[in-house]
Amino acid sequence: MRRMACTAIAGISFAVFWGAAVSAQQVATPSDSKRPVRPTDDEVNALVSNLQLRKQQEGWRFDVGKTSALALAPSELTGAESGLPSQGFLKSRQEFAERAIRLYKAAKRKAGVSTGMGAHCSSKASSFSWLANGKVTQPREQRTPDTPPSCAACWAFASIGALESGYLIENGESAGGDPGPVSASEQVLVNCTPNSNCDLGYVVNALDFLVRRGTTGRGESMYQGMQLPCSLNFDARYRVVAWKPLSLDSHKVNPPARIKKALCNDGPVTARLIYTPSFGSYLGNGAYHQEDAVSITDTNAHHVLIVGWDDSKGAKGAWLIKNSWVENWGLVSENMPGYAWVEYGANLIGHHANAVQAFHRNVPVSLLGPKYQSLIEKYLSNHAGGGNGTH
């Protein structure tokens, strides 16, 4: 195992604070004995046959099949979850967000920047989609199928997805192709997020990093599917002003009304769910609905981005999610691989959900003044979610 080294360029206080956190990380190079065991092709075929039989017998209202996700061990898709953030930790981020966003709005007025959400979104509406409004970048693949183990970096992809959508909304841009107006690097988060690697990641620490340091463009730091030594010597062109939890109780699923309100007020939100084989085999033609018992403490926890909703989907309404599994998974028949409809609450989707406020390109961090840095030092001093990590 190689110890990670960080080269600070953002000032002594940042270097001391953040460098100490990342220096304890290690680049994951698992031995063969620790490599996840992938299922054989025969085992995948048998699993799919069983799921299709259950679909027929139990009346599932979505298609299942042999997706690329099923070829990997679940730990390569989701990583090992080791707890959820404490209420005290989340309250500190909530308080920081309230104060930081007030400073940011004042800075926007000073810079003469005025932007709206770019779409009419009412939380009372029966349906809404940021994807349909051009504020969602294309899904990207976290898997590296050729060389095991694959990097379980859903926490980084969900965080970057929220940042990119927030950037598009804040700057009045449309996603376009890939690359479009914004293409932020997940690799920087994989390399530099404290206490995180390709086996286990803390979405809260990734979001903190996007506040403190930001990330560069994907072209400057392409995704490698592995953790590399951290260097802070990059152009931090994309940053988050603040992020806030939708609830101080990360163990409970947020009610649909609360998530809809956050989607309208803040844009797409990160959310956590529990992986099951039926979810891994999802191929659309209906909203995914839960078919197996899951627990908030299950190890196969996974982060996605909620980008919209439709109350007419499924039995009781569904979220439109953007996932970091793209090849032959999701709404493939609708030419939307990487996306899925997931019924409200299915597989506990919607617990540990977070919204972000991205910077406008014409509002530099310096415009928020020294008080902003003081708020960062005061409220973002705890890296590990109150001592509990989360994937």
N, C-alpha and C positions, 0 to 999 in steps of 0.2 A: 504494500500500500504506500502511496506517495503522499506526503503532506502538501496541502495546497498553499501557494504563495500569492499574495495580493500586492500589486503595485499601486499605491494611492496617488491620485492627482487632484483630489477634490478638497484639499486643505487638511491641516494636521488633525483637527478635531474629528473629522470624518474618518481619517485613516486610523486613528487610535481606536475609535468606537467600533467601526465596522471591521477593520483588519483583525482585531482580536477575536471577533466572532467567527470570521471565515477561516482563520488560521487553524482552528481545531478540526476543520473538515478534512476529509481524505478523498482522494479520487478512488472510486470503486473499481477494483480489479478483482472480481471474485475468483476464487480457485474453482477448479472443476467440481469439487465436492459441493460447492455452494451454488453452482449454476442451476437455474430452474429446469425441471424436467418437462420438456414439451411433449404433448400427446402425439402418438403416432397417427398416421393418416387413417389407419383402421379404427383407432380409438375415436378420432373426430367423426368418422362416418357413423360409428355406432351411437355416439352422442346425438348427432343430428337426427338419426332415425328415431331415437327415443323421444326427442323433443317434438318431432313431427307427429309421432303417434299420440303424444300427450295433447298436442294442438287439436288433433281430430277428436280425441275422446273427451277433452275438457272444454272444447269450444273456444279456443283462443282466437282473438279477433285481430291477429297480426301474423305475418309470415315469418317463418324461421327457416334457416338454411345454413349451408356451409360457408360461413364468412371467414375472412382472413383473420379476424380476432381469435377464432377458436383454435387456430394453429399454434397459438402461444400459451404458455402457462399463465394463469390468472395474475400471478405476481408481476409478470412482465407488462400487463395492461394497467394494473391498478397500484401496485406496490403494497407494502405492509403498513397498515394504519396503526398508529400508536397512541390514540387519544385525541381529545378535542380541546379547543382553547377554553380557558376558564372565563367566568363572567367578568372577573376583575380585569383580565387582559383585554377582553372585547370592549369593556366600558372605557378603558384608556384610549382605544382606537376611535370609539364613538365620540368621545370628548375632543380628541385631536381633530377629527374631521369637522366638527361643528366650528371650531375656532379657525382652522386652516382654510376652510372654504369661505369664511367671511373675509379673511385677508385676500384670498384669491379674487373674490368678486370686486373688492375695492381696487385691486391691481388691474382688473379688466377695465373698470371705469376709467382709471388713470391712463390706461393705454388706448382708450377709445375703442375697445373691442366689445361688440354686442352680438351675441349668438344665442339662438334658441335651440330647441331640441331637434328642429328640422323635420318634425312630423307631428301630426295631431294624435296624441295618445291619451285615451281616457281609460282609467282603471275599471270603469264601469262597462266598457265596451265588451261585447261577446268575443271579440278576437282582435289581435294586434300582432304585428311582426316587424322587428327592426330589420330583419333580412329583407323583407319586401320593400322597406324604405331605404335600402342601400347602405345600411350602417353596420354590416357584418362582413368581415373579411372571410375569405375562403378557408374552409377547414384544412388543417395541416396534420400530417401523419406523425405520431410520436413513436410508432413501432420501427424497429430495425430488424426485419425478419430474417436476414441472412446470417447474422452473427449473434448468437446468443451470449449473454442475456440482452433482451430488448430493454431500453430505458423507460421505466415507468414514470414519465414526467408529466402526467396529466395536470398536476398542480401548477406547473410552469405554463402549459398551454392554455389552461383556463384563465390564468392571470393575464397572460399576454392578449388573449381574446377579448377580455374585458377592457384592457388598456386600448387596444386598437379600435374597438367600437366606440369607446369614450372619446378618443381622438377624432374619429370621423364625425361624431355628433357635435363636439365642441368646435370643430373647425368648419362645419357646414360642408363636408366632403362626402362623396359617394365612394363605396368600396371599389368598384371597377374590377379589374383583373388582379392577378397576383404576379409581380408586385403592383400595388395600387398606390394611393396617396400615403398609406401607412403600411409598413411591413416590419414589425418589431421582432427582435431576437429573443427566442426562448433559450438559446444556448447560454446567454449571459446569466440567466436565472439558474440554469442547471449547474453552471460553474460556480456561481458566487452566493447563492442563497444559503444563509447559515443553517447548519444542522440538516441539510438536504442533499440528496444525491439521486442516483437512478433507481435506488431501491425504495426510498422513502422521502417524501417531500412535504414541506410545510407551506401551504398556500398563504397563510398569514405572514410568514417571513418573506415570501416572494413579493407580496404586495408592499410590505415595509421597504424592501429593497428598491422597488419601483418608486417609492416616495423619496427615499434617501439618495438614491444614485441614478435610477432610471435604467434604460437599456439603449442599445444602439440598433441600427437597422439590420435586418436579416442578411443582407448582402455583405455586411462587414463581419458578421459572426453567424455563419450558417449552422443550422442544427446538425449535430454529429451523432446523436443517439448514444452519447456517453458523456460522463463528467470529465472535464479537462481542468487543468490548473486555472484558478481565478486570476484574472488581471482586470484592474479597474481603469486601465489605460484605453478607454473607448470614448467615442463621441456619444454622449448621453442625449440623443435627440428626442427621446420619448420618455416622459416622466408622468407620474401620478401625483396630483396635489394631495389627495387623501383617499382613504378607503374606509368604508364603514360596514359593520355587520348589520344584517336586517333584524337580528334578534340577539340579545345577550345570552340566550340559552342555545348553544350550538347543538345540543342533543335533541332538540325538538324540531319537527318539520314546520317551517313557516306556513301559515295559512295562505291559500291562493290570493286572497285580497291584498295581503301585505306584499307578496312578491310582485303582483301586478302594479301596485303603487310604485314600488322601487323601479320596475322596468320603465314606467312612464316618466318618473322624476329623474332617474339617474342613468338609464340605459341598461344593456344586458348585464346580468349578474352571474357571478360564479356560484355554483351549488354542488353539493355533495350527494352521492347516492351509493348504494351498495350493489356491487356486481354479482350477477348470477349467470349461469350458462344460457338461460333463455334471453337475457339481455345481450349477451355476447353473440347470439345467433340471429339477432333482429334484422329483418329485411323489409320492414315497412308494410304497406297495404293495410294500414290501421295503426292506431296508437298502441304503444307497448303498455301492457298492464301486468301487474305483479302476479306471479304464479308460484312463487316459493317464499317461505318464511325467511325474513332477514332481521338482523338486529343491528342497532346503531354501533355495537362493539365488534361487528364482523370485520375481519382483517382485509377483505377485498373491497376497500372503499375507493371511490373514484370521483374526480372532479370534472364537471362539464360546465358549459355556459348556457344559461337560459336566455333565449333571444326573442321569445314571443309566446303567445297562448291562443287557444281556440276552445271555447266552452262546448263546442259541438263535437269535438273529437273524443273518441272513446266513450266510456260509460258516464263519465262525469267531468269531462274537459281534460285538456292535455297541454303540456308545455312543448314548445318547439326548442330543441336543444342543438347546440353545436358541439360535436365531440372531437376528440383527437385520434379517433380511429376512422380512417377514410376509405381505404381500399376495400371494396366489396362488403361494406357494412352500412346499415342505415337505410335511408330512402333511395335505394339504388334504382328501383323501377321508375321513380319519379325524377331521375337524373340529379339526385341530391345526396350522393354518398357523403357520409360524415354527419348528416343531420338525422334527427329522429323526433317523432312525437311520443311523449311519455306522459301517461296519465298523472294527474295531480297526486302526489304522494306515493306513487309507485316506486318500490325499492327505496323508500324513504327519501326520494328526491326533494330537495328544498330545505334540508337542514344544513347548518353551517353555510349560509348564503351571504354573499358580500357584494356591495356596489362600489364603483370607483368614480372618481372625478379626475379626468385627464387635463393636462395643460393645453391651452391654446398656443399655437406656434408663435404668436406675436406677444405672448406674455412670458418673459423670462422669469426664472425662479428668483433672481435678484430683486425684481420689482415687488415681491412680497415683503421684502425688508428683513432685518435681523430678527424680528419677532417670530417669523416663520421658522427660522433655524432653531430658535429657543424652544418653540413648541415641539419640534422634532426631538430635540434632546430630552425634553421633559416627558413626552408621552410615548416615544418609540424606543425606550431603553431596554425593553424586555424582548428578546428575540424568539423565545420558544413557546409562545402561546400560553404563558403562565405556567410553563414547565411541562405542558402536554403538546405533543406534535400531532399533526394531522396530514394525511395524504389527500 
